[in-house]
């Protein structure tokens, strides 16, 4: 299909040459279509990148849903492992592309789309927390899911953007520890010293 060929060509050029050096003319040429054909589907390079981001987000939601279903009833530790391992695996498959997409996300993707995806992931996490098979002492699981999603997204995105050496086993251990300790803690009030 023409759209798939265009998106695949865009991915390859973005990975190889970066956003600034990639043009719609070069994308069309690499996809084997005319520039006019490309513009039938995408109004700009930014629209193409926005579609790649949307496709990534949709795939991510499906992947999380499957991963959480697999660990249903298996406890907090299994859920945390599934959450973090799935997050890292989804990005690590094509780190160079995700670095470009993350770098352009604020410029090309609509804020409401990113908000919708983050909240959808938090909803999946909330459901998974309720079905993990262990009591979770957090007073508000909806808020806990939002905190886990937001902190995890920030941590993962920064690790990807700031350098390859940050996305490693040590970071994953620390992220998992942080998430497990947060979920195991019943007290949500600040400690007085």
N, C-alpha and C positions, 0 to 999 in steps of 0.2 A: 504494500500500500504506500502511496506517495507520502502521506503524513509520517508514517513510521520511518521511511527512508530519510526524510528531512530531519526528523528528530535524532536519528542515529548519526547522521552526518554532523549535525550541530554538536552533539556530544563529543564526537571524536575531535572536531576542531577546537572546541572549548578546552578539552583536556590538553591537547597538543600545543595550542597557540594562546590560550587565554581569551578572556572576554573582549578586550579592546582590539586585539588583532583579528578576531573572527568577524566576518561580514556576511550579510545575507547573500551576496553574490558568491562568495566562497562556499557557503553552505549549500546553495542551490547547485553549484558545480559539483561538489562532492556527492550530493544526493542523486545526481544525474537528471535534474529537472531544470526547467528555465526559472529565472528569477520571478517572472510573472506567475508561474505555477506556485512558487513558494509563497508569494504575496496573496494568493487565493486562500491560503490556510492561515498565514501569520502576517500580521500587519507590520511587524518589525522584529529585529533581533531580540529585543526585550520581551516581546510576546512569545517568542520561541523559548527563551530561557524560563519565562513564567510557566509555560506548559511543561517543561522538564521538571520544574519544581513541583507543580501540581501532581504530575505523574509519580514523582518520588514520594510525595506525601500520601497519595492514595495507596501506593504499594506498601508504605510503612504501616498505615492503619490496618490493612489486611494481614500483614505479617505479625503485628502485635496481637490481633484477634486470635490468630492460629496459635501463637506461642502461649498466650494466657490460657487458652482452652486446654492445651497439653499439660499445664501444671495445676489445673483446677483441683482443689482439695489437697494439694501436696505441701502446703505450708508457706510461711513467709519467705524463708530462705530460697525455696524453689522459684517463687514468684519474682523475688528480687533478681535472682540469677537470670531468669527468662527476660525480664525487663531490660536489664543492662546488656546482656549478651546479644539480644535481638537488636538493641539500639546500635551497638558497636558493629555487629555483622552487617547491618543494613547500610552503614556508611563505609565500612572498610572495603566492601566489594569494589568500590570505585572511588577511592579517596580523592584522587585528582579532580574528578568531575564534581564531587560534593564540595570541595574547597571552592571551586568556581561558583557553584550555585549558592553556597552560603555567602560568599563575598558579594554576590549580586542580589541576594534575596530582598534586602530593603529597597533596592532601586526598582526592581521589576515586578515584585509580587505584591498583590493587594494586602494591606494589613488585615482586613477582615478575613481573607482566606487563611492567612497564617494563624490568626486567632481561632478560627473555626477548627483547624487541624490540631492545634495545641489543646483546645478544650475537648475535642473528640478523643485524643489520646488520653487525657486525664479521665474522661468518662470510662474508657476501656480499663484504665488502671483502677478506678473506683470499683467497678464491677469485679475485677480480678481480686482486689483486696477483700471484698465481701465474700468471695467464693474460695478463698485460699485454704480454708479448713482450719484455721487457727484464729483465736481471738486477737484482735489488734487493739491495743489500748489507746490509740489516738482518739480524741473526743469527737472529731469530725472527719470521717473518711473521705468525704468529697474534697475538703480542704487538704487533707493529707495527700490525696492523689494529685491535686493541683501543685502542691509543693514538690512532690517527687518528680512530676513531669517537667516543671519549670526549672528546677535545679539540675536535673539530668540533661535537659536540652541545652542549657547554658554551658554546662561542663563539657559535654560532647562537642558542641559547636566550637567552643574556644580551643579545645584540644586539636581539632581538625584545622582550624584557621591559624593557630600559632605555631604548628610544626609537627612533623611526623613523629618526633621522638616523644611527644607527650601522650600519644594514644598507645599505651603499652599496658602490660599486665599489672604493673604497680598501680597505675591510675585506676584500672578496673577494680582491683582489690579495695582501694580507698573509697571509690564510689559505692561499691557494694556495702562496705562497712558503714559508711555514712547513712545510707538508705536503711539498712537493717536497724541500726541504733535509733534512728529517727522513728521508725515504725514501732519499735519495742518500747519507746518512752511514753509513759502515760501523762507526764506533766508537761503542759504546754506553756506554763508561766515561766518568766525569767527567774533565774536563781539569784537570790539576794546575797551579797557578800559583805 
